[in-house]
Amino acid sequence: MKKAMSLILCLIMVMGSFTAIPLVASAAEEATVYLYGIGGVLQETKTLEVGDEFTVYVALNCSDIQNGYICSLSAEQQYTDSVLEEIDEMTVEGENITFTNLDEVFPVTKASGTLANTEKSGRIIYNASTPFFNAKAFNFNTDASLLIVTKYRVIAPGEAYINNIITTLACADNNMTIIISRGNVLIDDFTCDVTFTEPVLDILGDVNGDGDVNVLDATLIQRSRVGYSTGVSEEELQRRGDINGDNAIDVTDATLIQRHRAGYDIGYPIGEPII
């Protein structure tokens, strides 16, 4: 019995001599992705985990230059290929590796007008041209006119940079007015936004931005007129709710929405994107 007690005491002393080591959960491997627009301007940043997939949207709006009609462009998207992998489906054509579905990657210029090469690691080089002028040319005239849409997967932790460069951009007018030449911006009345979220145009009459024009939108206009809260900013209310374009939000706009819902032809493009 004494021997047994001595053995137990020894075991307790031995166990007590060990220092408890706390268990620490391993942190997820993360990458920080930086999106840059033309001119090296940082536009968005996002932290993702290894294995995460995401989409990059580049929107070009040249509506203030010849109504946004473009006949020629050349551009490039560069990415950190040690951290990111481009995961759009690819097709090998001889020595050229290109996107299988050009219409999805280049929504405006599409397959009929676009050549793209992803053969060089970390670089997507593309150009587009059309023989048409004015309204038949490429139309980049809204904040949702997508120049390129690309999909990526995070393959390693670290920092990743996605840079967008436009080297040539020309209008589809009789003079082929040059907007960008050899990377130099000659006319700066345009925007180029790079985002992780797809840009969506506001809909005329869709005051609350839920994607539908209905009696609730007319009610919100009426509530705004008597000073009640609408949950919509004044800028959004003005942009989406000024149906007749008189720069005033009033009962006339609410009535036009109601008449549109009732099936009347009111002469305004309610339910259409605001360009």
C-alpha positions in Angstrom: 0.0 0.0 0.0 2.8 2.4 0.9 4.6 1.5 -2.4 1.4 2.3 -4.3 1.0 5.7 -2.5 4.7 6.5 -3.2 4.2 5.7 -6.9 1.2 8.0 -7.1 3.0 10.8 -5.4 5.9 10.5 -7.8 3.6 10.6 -10.8 1.9 13.7 -9.4 5.3 15.4 -8.9 6.4 14.5 -12.4 3.2 15.8 -14.0 3.5 18.9 -12.0 7.0 19.6 -13.4 5.6 20.0 -17.0 4.5 23.5 -18.1 1.1 23.5 -19.8 1.4 24.6 -23.5 -1.7 26.4 -24.7 -3.2 25.3 -28.0 -3.2 28.2 -30.5 -5.4 28.0 -33.6 -3.4 28.6 -36.7 -4.3 31.8 -38.5 -5.8 31.5 -41.9 -3.4 32.2 -44.7 -4.5 35.6 -46.2 -3.7 37.8 -49.1 -4.3 41.4 -49.6 -5.4 42.3 -53.1 -5.0 45.9 -54.4 -6.9 47.1 -57.5 -5.3 49.9 -59.5 -6.9 52.0 -62.3 -5.1 53.7 -65.1 -2.4 56.1 -64.0 -1.6 53.8 -61.0 -4.5 55.1 -58.9 -5.4 52.7 -56.1 -9.2 52.2 -56.2 -10.0 49.2 -53.9 -8.4 46.8 -51.5 -9.6 43.5 -50.2 -8.3 40.8 -47.8 -9.0 37.3 -48.9 -8.0 33.8 -47.8 -6.0 31.3 -49.8 -8.5 29.4 -52.0 -10.9 32.3 -52.3 -12.2 33.3 -55.7 -13.2 36.8 -56.9 -14.0 38.8 -59.9 -12.5 42.2 -61.1 -14.7 44.6 -63.1 -13.2 47.4 -65.1 -15.7 49.9 -66.3 -15.0 52.7 -68.9 -17.2 55.7 -69.4 -16.4 58.1 -72.2 -19.9 59.6 -72.6 -18.5 63.1 -72.4 -16.3 62.5 -75.4 -18.1 61.9 -78.7 -21.0 60.3 -76.8 -18.7 57.4 -75.7 -18.3 55.8 -79.2 -14.9 54.1 -79.4 -13.4 52.5 -82.5 -10.0 51.4 -81.2 -8.3 50.5 -77.9 -5.4 48.5 -76.6 -4.9 47.7 -73.0 -3.4 45.4 -70.4 -4.2 43.9 -67.0 -1.2 42.9 -64.9 -1.5 40.7 -61.8 0.8 39.2 -59.2 0.9 35.6 -60.4 2.8 34.3 -57.4 -0.3 35.1 -55.3 -3.1 35.0 -57.8 -4.2 32.6 -60.6 -6.4 33.7 -63.4 -9.2 31.1 -63.6 -11.3 32.0 -66.7 -11.5 29.2 -69.1 -8.7 29.4 -71.7 -8.2 28.1 -75.3 -4.9 27.4 -76.9 -4.7 28.6 -80.5 -1.2 27.8 -81.8 1.2 29.8 -79.7 -1.6 32.0 -78.4 -3.5 31.4 -75.2 -6.8 33.3 -75.1 -10.1 33.3 -73.3 -12.6 30.7 -74.4 -15.6 33.1 -73.9 -14.5 36.5 -75.1 -18.1 37.8 -74.9 -18.1 37.3 -71.1 -14.6 38.8 -70.5 -15.2 41.7 -72.8 -18.9 42.5 -72.6 -18.8 45.6 -74.9 -16.2 44.8 -77.5 -17.0 41.0 -77.5 -15.4 38.2 -79.5 -16.1 39.9 -82.8 -13.9 42.9 -82.1 -11.4 41.7 -79.5 -8.1 39.9 -79.6 -6.6 38.8 -76.2 -3.4 37.1 -75.2 -2.7 35.6 -71.8 0.4 33.7 -72.8 2.7 35.9 -70.7 2.4 34.9 -67.1 0.9 37.7 -65.0 -0.3 39.7 -68.0 -3.5 39.9 -70.0 -2.9 41.9 -73.2 -5.9 42.8 -75.3 -7.0 45.1 -78.1 -10.2 45.8 -79.9 -11.2 47.6 -83.1 -14.1 48.2 -85.3 -14.5 49.6 -88.8 -17.7 51.3 -87.8 -18.2 54.9 -86.7 -20.5 56.6 -84.3 -23.5 54.6 -83.0 -22.3 51.4 -84.7 -19.0 51.5 -82.8 -18.1 50.2 -79.3 -20.3 52.1 -76.9 -18.7 53.1 -73.6 -21.2 55.6 -72.4 -22.2 54.5 -68.9 -20.6 53.8 -65.5 -21.5 50.1 -66.2 -19.9 49.8 -69.6 -17.5 47.0 -68.9 -14.1 47.0 -70.6 -12.9 43.7 -69.1 -14.2 41.2 -66.5 -11.7 38.7 -65.1 -11.9 36.0 -62.4 -9.1 35.1 -60.0 -8.2 32.6 -57.3 -5.9 33.3 -54.3 -3.2 30.6 -54.4 -0.7 31.9 -51.8 -0.6 34.4 -48.9 1.0 37.8 -49.4 0.2 41.0 -51.3 -1.2 41.0 -54.8 -1.5 43.9 -57.3 -3.9 44.1 -60.2 -2.9 46.9 -62.5 -4.9 48.2 -65.4 -3.2 50.1 -68.3 -4.8 51.6 -71.4 -2.2 52.4 -74.0 -4.5 53.5 -76.8 -8.0 54.8 -76.9 -9.6 56.4 -80.0 -13.1 57.8 -80.7 -15.3 56.6 -83.5 -15.7 60.0 -85.1 -14.6 61.1 -88.5 -11.3 62.3 -87.1 -10.7 59.3 -84.9 -10.0 61.6 -82.0 -7.3 60.2 -79.8 -8.1 60.0 -76.1 -5.0 58.1 -75.0 -1.8 57.6 -77.0 1.1 55.4 -75.9 -0.3 55.5 -72.4 -0.5 59.3 -72.3 -3.9 60.7 -71.6 -4.6 63.5 -74.1 -8.3 64.0 -73.2 -9.3 63.3 -69.6 -13.1 63.7 -69.7 -13.7 60.0 -69.0 -13.7 57.6 -66.0 -12.2 54.2 -65.6 -13.3 52.4 -62.4 -11.9 49.1 -61.1 -14.0 47.2 -58.5 -14.7 43.9 -56.9 -18.4 44.4 -57.4 -20.3 44.6 -60.7 -21.4 48.1 -61.4 -25.2 48.4 -61.8 -27.0 51.3 -63.4 -29.8 53.1 -61.6 -33.3 52.4 -63.0 -35.6 55.4 -63.7 -38.5 55.2 -61.2 -36.9 52.6 -59.0 -36.5 55.0 -56.1 -35.6 52.5 -53.4 -33.2 50.6 -55.7 -34.7 47.2 -55.2 -34.7 46.5 -59.0 -38.5 47.0 -59.4 -40.7 50.0 -60.2 -43.9 49.8 -58.2 -46.3 51.7 -55.9 -43.7 51.8 -53.1 -41.5 54.0 -55.2 -44.4 56.4 -55.8 -45.1 56.4 -52.1 -41.5 57.2 -51.2 -41.7 60.3 -53.5 -44.9 61.4 -51.7 -43.4 60.8 -48.3 -40.3 62.9 -49.2 -42.6 65.8 -50.2 -44.1 66.0 -46.7 -40.8 65.6 -44.9 -41.0 62.0 -43.9 -37.9 59.7 -43.9 -37.6 57.6 -47.0 -34.4 55.7 -46.3 -33.1 57.0 -49.6 -30.5 59.8 -50.0 -31.5 63.0 -51.6 -29.0 62.3 -54.5 -30.6 58.9 -55.1 -34.1 60.3 -54.9 -33.3 63.0 -57.4 -31.5 60.7 -59.8 -34.1 57.8 -59.7 -37.3 59.7 -59.1 -37.2 62.7 -61.4 -39.3 61.1 -64.0 -40.0 64.1 -66.2 -36.6 65.6 -65.9 -37.6 69.0 -64.5 -35.1 68.8 -61.6 -37.8 68.6 -59.1 -39.2 65.6 -57.1 -42.9 66.2 -56.7 -46.4 64.6 -57.0 -46.1 64.7 -60.8 -43.3 62.2 -60.7 -45.3 59.9 -58.3 -48.3 60.1 -60.6 -46.2 59.2 -63.6 -45.0 56.1 -61.8 -48.6 55.1 -60.9 -49.8 55.6 -64.5 -46.9 53.6 -65.8 -47.9 50.8 -63.4 -51.5 51.0 -64.6 -50.3 50.4 -68.2 -50.5 53.9 -69.6 -47.9 55.2 -72.1 -46.5 58.2 -70.3 -43.7 59.1 -72.7 -40.8 58.6 -70.2 -38.5 55.5 -70.0 -39.6 54.3 -66.6 -37.9 51.0 -65.8 -35.0 51.6 -68.1 -31.4 52.2 -67.0 -30.4 55.8 -66.4 -27.6 56.7 -68.8 
